[in-house]
Amino acid sequence: MPSPLGPLRAALFVPSPASVRTVMQSFEQSNPHAALELEQVTMNLVGGIDKAVRSSNNAELVAQLAQVPPKYRGFAYEGAAVGLTAIDSLSPGHRAHDLIVGPESKVHDLTMVVGVGLALAKIPKQRWKKLFPQHPLFKWLAVDGYGFYKAFFQKRRYVDGQHIDTRYPRWMGDRANLQRIADNGLGRALWFIGGGTPKAVAERIGGFAEQRHADLWSGVGIAVTFAGGVEPIDMEELWEVAGQYRPQVSLGCAMVTKIRQQTNSSNEHSEAAARVFCGHSVAETDALINDSLLDLPTDGSSGTYLLWRDRIAEIVTASRT
């Protein structure tokens, strides 16, 4: 049974579809098919937020999320983590954490950790420690989610103005690392802002300081593979315009193969992306990058997370030669 607090929570935490569409209308629209698909992805994420805040418990929520088509279910789970994190920020509860580690939902843990970061973008930083994910390595994807939110919803400041957040809580460690991880999320947002048009996305990235390009391109690699909206010929064009940053595009794509394989949700688009950007199928790429975890430090630092990402890029790039 839905929570009696559901309507109030929805009014507080769920962006209206109309408001989200208004934001997206300012994005590149030269590829109508891509724009429509990226809107569909975004609305499934918003739908996940709505389902979460209206639910009474996680079992009820999981049952609702199971009705979302596999192609979009990861985005719905991402949204669910947004909603539950918002609820947890105002209560002693920990429903977001419980969903991330839950037996029926943990296969979507990576996208849900990103969702926590989306929620943190609107939560005072003094509350972050209680809400921050606990996985020693993947928890840093929350900072990626934070960067995505800032770019997507505050485009004028973070994309046009290229503002860089520097005020992260001290307990999170090296702020330079955190800025890089946030740029991964910003790069994902650029795929949406650029309307899934390779030339427009490349031009956007080219306008940023050169030292930010690699991390932005890795975010694009995630978004083009996971959110999609384009045909293989467009992927080939993106691969060409990425130039020296192709290893970062491969890195982003490879991270998505892990998600698609883990959730058994590979589809024609993700398979095509894996072939273009990694030179292998989704399953082959996922198996290939398992070695990236070998002898990885267990200190839980953002530096180790970035090392893991670097290893993935090196492994996939070497496999293409």
Salt bridges, closest charged atoms under 4 A:
GLU37 OE2 - LYS71 NZ 3.29
GLU39 OE2 - ARG21 NE 2.96
ASP50 OD1 - ARG54 NE 2.89
ASP98 OD2 - HIS94 ND1 2.97
ASP144 OD1 - ARG188 NE 2.78
ASP160 OD2 - LYS155 NZ 3.41
ASP160 OD1 - ARG204 NH1 3.03
ASP165 OD1 - HIS163 NE2 3.21
ASP183 OD1 - ARG212 NH2 2.65
ASP215 OD2 - ARG180 NE 2.87
GLU240 OE1 - ARG246 NH2 3.50
GLU284 OE1 - ARG275 NH1 3.71
